[in-house]
Amino acid sequence: MDQLELVLTICLYILSIVTALILGMISRRFSEQALRLGISIHVALIALAIVIYIVFPEADAWHYALLLSVCSGLSLSGWVLRSPSANTFIKAYFGSWLLSILVFLWSPSLLFYTISGHLSEFRSELEFHLGSNTYLTEQQSMLNTGKSPGGFKVIRKYGIYNKTLVRNLNFAEAPVQARLEEIRADSMVIHATLADGRIQSIGFHPGMKKNSIVRKPGNKPLQQAPPHP
């Protein structure tokens, strides 16, 4: 997925959520004929995406047709759910588009890869348990091709919340195993096993505060400046 398509996907999806909310609040002002027209456009976009994919599977046009069909379904969901003339099947169909919000909250990258037609490029981020609630996690970017890993970060998990200790740890290649060799108040050492059997070690100072004093071997202890009178 290139940068332009990624930005377009994110903007259209967020705009669709806002549109669904607005149409749900002001739907009474529009006629049922206008709603049927919107549903017809949505169905036509889905059919167009399927036809382009079958006839021109290598073309990028079907990605955009798929994105527009998804966003049109999400945009109309609020309107359809408030419509007294829509039957149960129609309401259930358009209401199901709202479930994409749950996918967005769980994994935005998975959702954006899916609705843009790039699901085959999606892969789960590499993650290694270092002990307790500490993990080595890949910093995956949606602009990556998925063929090689990016940098890594060390996080601590607190339920659904994560605290990042350090970012931008780079290995020679994707590790297949990682373990925490040493952890102190001001330092941490990770040994990562690479695919060819080599072991690469990385040491760093995680989460240090700006006013902390770090004593290094061979250096004299740092002293705080006397307070101003």
VEXDREN-2710 file (C-alpha; in Angstrom, 1 decimal):
% VEXDREN-2710
k/r/px/py/pz
1/MET/0.0/0.0/0.0
2/ASP/1.5/3.3/-1.0
3/GLN/1.3/6.5/1.1
4/LEU/-1.4/8.2/-1.0
5/GLU/-3.7/5.1/-0.8
6/LEU/-3.1/4.8/3.0
7/VAL/-4.0/8.5/3.7
8/LEU/-7.1/8.2/1.4
9/THR/-8.2/5.1/3.2
10/ILE/-7.9/6.6/6.7
11/CYS/-9.6/9.8/5.7
12/LEU/-12.5/8.2/3.9
13/TYR/-13.1/5.7/6.8
14/ILE/-13.2/8.5/9.4
15/LEU/-15.4/10.6/7.2
16/SER/-17.8/7.7/6.8
17/ILE/-18.1/7.3/10.6
18/VAL/-18.9/11.0/10.9
19/THR/-21.4/10.9/8.0
20/ALA/-23.2/7.9/9.5
21/LEU/-23.6/9.8/12.8
22/ILE/-24.9/12.9/11.1
23/LEU/-27.3/11.0/8.8
24/GLY/-28.6/9.1/11.8
25/MET/-29.5/12.4/13.5
26/ILE/-31.0/14.2/10.5
27/SER/-32.4/11.2/8.6
28/ARG/-36.0/12.4/9.2
29/ARG/-35.4/15.3/6.9
30/PHE/-34.9/13.2/3.9
31/SER/-37.3/11.2/1.8
32/GLU/-37.3/7.4/1.6
33/GLN/-36.7/7.8/-2.1
34/ALA/-33.4/9.4/-1.4
35/LEU/-32.5/6.5/0.9
36/ARG/-33.3/4.0/-1.8
37/LEU/-31.0/6.0/-4.2
38/GLY/-28.2/5.8/-1.7
39/ILE/-28.7/2.0/-1.2
40/SER/-28.7/1.6/-5.0
41/ILE/-25.4/3.5/-5.3
42/HIS/-23.9/1.3/-2.6
43/VAL/-24.9/-1.9/-4.4
44/ALA/-23.6/-0.6/-7.7
45/LEU/-20.2/0.1/-6.1
46/ILE/-20.0/-3.4/-4.7
47/ALA/-20.9/-4.9/-8.1
48/LEU/-18.3/-2.6/-9.8
49/ALA/-15.6/-3.7/-7.4
50/ILE/-16.4/-7.4/-8.1
51/VAL/-16.4/-6.9/-11.9
52/ILE/-13.1/-5.0/-12.0
53/TYR/-11.5/-7.6/-9.7
54/ILE/-12.6/-10.5/-12.0
55/VAL/-11.8/-8.8/-15.3
56/PHE/-8.7/-6.8/-14.2
57/PRO/-7.3/-8.4/-11.1
58/GLU/-3.9/-6.7/-11.4
59/ALA/-5.4/-3.2/-11.7
60/ASP/-5.5/-0.8/-8.8
61/ALA/-9.0/0.4/-9.7
62/TRP/-10.8/-2.4/-7.8
63/HIS/-9.0/-1.4/-4.6
64/TYR/-10.6/2.1/-4.8
65/ALA/-14.0/0.6/-5.8
66/LEU/-13.9/-1.7/-2.8
67/LEU/-12.9/1.2/-0.5
68/LEU/-15.8/3.3/-1.8
69/SER/-18.3/0.5/-1.4
70/VAL/-17.2/-0.1/2.2
71/CYS/-17.4/3.6/3.1
72/SER/-20.8/4.0/1.4
73/GLY/-22.2/1.1/3.4
74/LEU/-20.8/2.6/6.6
75/SER/-22.1/6.1/5.8
76/LEU/-25.6/4.8/5.2
77/SER/-25.8/2.7/8.3
78/GLY/-27.0/5.4/10.6
79/TRP/-29.7/6.5/8.1
80/VAL/-30.9/3.0/7.4
81/LEU/-31.1/2.1/11.1
82/ARG/-33.3/5.2/11.8
83/SER/-35.6/4.5/8.7
84/PRO/-39.1/3.2/9.6
85/SER/-39.6/1.7/6.1
86/ALA/-36.4/-0.4/6.0
87/ASN/-37.0/-4.0/6.8
88/THR/-35.1/-6.1/9.3
89/PHE/-32.7/-7.7/6.7
90/ILE/-31.7/-4.3/5.3
91/LYS/-31.1/-2.9/8.8
92/ALA/-29.1/-6.0/9.8
93/TYR/-27.0/-5.7/6.7
94/PHE/-26.1/-2.0/7.1
95/GLY/-25.8/-2.3/10.8
96/SER/-23.1/-4.9/10.3
97/TRP/-20.9/-2.2/8.8
98/LEU/-20.7/-0.6/12.2
99/LEU/-18.9/-3.7/13.4
100/SER/-15.9/-2.5/11.5
101/ILE/-15.4/0.1/14.3
102/LEU/-14.7/-2.7/16.7
103/VAL/-12.0/-4.0/14.2
104/PHE/-10.6/-0.5/14.0
105/LEU/-10.3/-0.3/17.8
106/TRP/-8.7/-3.8/18.0
107/SER/-6.3/-3.4/15.0
108/PRO/-6.4/-0.3/12.7
109/SER/-3.9/-1.7/10.4
110/LEU/-5.9/-4.9/9.9
111/LEU/-9.0/-2.9/9.1
112/PHE/-7.3/-0.5/6.6
113/TYR/-5.5/-3.4/4.8
114/THR/-8.9/-5.2/4.5
115/ILE/-11.1/-2.4/3.2
116/SER/-8.5/-1.2/0.7
117/GLY/-8.1/-4.7/-0.8
118/HIS/-4.5/-5.3/0.6
119/LEU/-5.3/-8.0/3.1
120/SER/-2.7/-10.3/1.5
121/GLU/0.0/-7.8/2.6
122/PHE/-1.0/-7.8/6.2
123/ARG/0.9/-9.8/8.8
124/SER/0.9/-9.8/12.6
125/GLU/3.7/-7.9/14.3
126/LEU/6.5/-10.0/15.7
127/GLU/6.5/-10.1/19.4
128/PHE/8.7/-11.9/22.0
129/HIS/8.0/-12.3/25.7
130/LEU/11.0/-11.2/27.7
131/GLY/9.6/-12.0/31.1
132/SER/6.9/-10.8/33.5
133/ASN/4.9/-8.1/31.6
134/THR/7.8/-7.0/29.3
135/TYR/7.8/-7.7/25.5
136/LEU/9.9/-7.0/22.5
137/THR/7.5/-5.9/19.8
138/GLU/8.0/-5.0/16.2
139/GLN/7.3/-1.4/15.1
140/GLN/5.3/-2.3/12.0
141/SER/4.4/0.4/9.5
142/MET/1.5/0.1/7.1
143/LEU/3.7/1.5/4.4
144/ASN/6.0/-1.6/4.7
145/THR/5.7/-4.3/2.1
146/GLY/5.6/-6.9/4.8
147/LYS/8.7/-8.7/3.4
148/SER/11.1/-7.4/6.1
149/PRO/10.7/-6.2/9.7
150/GLY/11.2/-2.6/10.7
151/GLY/12.6/-1.5/14.1
152/PHE/11.5/-3.0/17.4
153/LYS/10.5/-1.5/20.7
154/VAL/10.3/-2.8/24.3
155/ILE/7.0/-2.4/26.1
156/ARG/5.4/-3.2/29.4
157/LYS/1.8/-4.3/29.2
158/TYR/-0.7/-3.2/31.9
159/GLY/-4.0/-4.8/30.8
160/ILE/-5.1/-3.1/27.6
161/TYR/-2.5/-0.3/28.1
162/ASN/1.2/-0.5/27.0
163/LYS/4.1/1.6/28.3
164/THR/7.0/1.9/25.8
165/LEU/10.4/1.7/27.4
166/VAL/12.5/2.2/24.3
167/ARG/12.0/2.5/20.6
168/ASN/13.9/2.0/17.3
169/LEU/15.9/-1.1/18.2
170/ASN/17.3/-2.5/14.9
171/PHE/18.6/-6.0/14.3
172/ALA/20.5/-7.3/11.4
173/GLU/17.4/-9.4/10.4
174/ALA/14.2/-10.6/11.9
175/PRO/14.9/-12.4/15.2
176/VAL/13.4/-15.9/15.8
177/GLN/13.9/-15.7/19.5
178/ALA/14.7/-13.1/22.1
179/ARG/15.5/-13.2/25.8
180/LEU/16.2/-10.6/28.5
181/GLU/19.8/-11.2/29.7
182/GLU/20.1/-8.4/32.2
183/ILE/17.8/-5.8/33.6
184/ARG/18.7/-3.1/36.1
185/ALA/17.2/0.2/37.3
186/ASP/19.0/2.1/34.5
187/SER/19.9/-0.5/31.9
188/MET/18.7/-3.5/30.0
189/VAL/20.4/-6.1/27.7
190/ILE/18.5/-8.3/25.2
191/HIS/20.0/-11.3/23.3
192/ALA/18.2/-11.9/20.0
193/THR/18.7/-15.2/18.1
194/LEU/18.6/-14.6/14.3
195/ALA/17.4/-17.0/11.6
196/ASP/21.0/-18.1/10.8
197/GLY/21.8/-18.9/14.4
198/ARG/23.7/-15.8/15.2
199/ILE/23.1/-14.0/18.5
200/GLN/22.9/-10.2/18.5
201/SER/22.9/-8.3/21.8
202/ILE/21.5/-4.8/22.3
203/GLY/22.0/-2.8/25.5
204/PHE/20.1/0.4/26.3
205/HIS/18.7/2.6/29.0
206/PRO/14.9/2.2/29.1
207/GLY/12.5/4.9/30.2
208/MET/15.1/7.1/32.0
209/LYS/13.8/10.3/33.4
210/LYS/15.5/13.5/32.4
211/ASN/16.4/14.3/36.0
212/SER/17.9/10.8/36.6
213/ILE/21.6/10.4/37.2
214/VAL/23.2/7.5/35.3
215/ARG/26.6/6.4/36.5
216/LYS/28.7/4.8/33.9
217/PRO/31.9/2.6/34.6
218/GLY/35.0/4.7/34.6
219/ASN/33.2/8.0/35.2
220/LYS/33.2/9.9/38.5
221/PRO/29.8/10.1/40.2
222/LEU/27.8/13.1/39.1
223/GLN/27.0/15.7/41.7
224/GLN/23.9/17.9/41.8
225/ALA/24.4/21.6/41.7
226/PRO/23.9/23.4/45.0
227/PRO/20.5/25.1/45.3
228/HIS/20.3/28.8/44.6
229/PRO/20.1/31.1/47.6
END
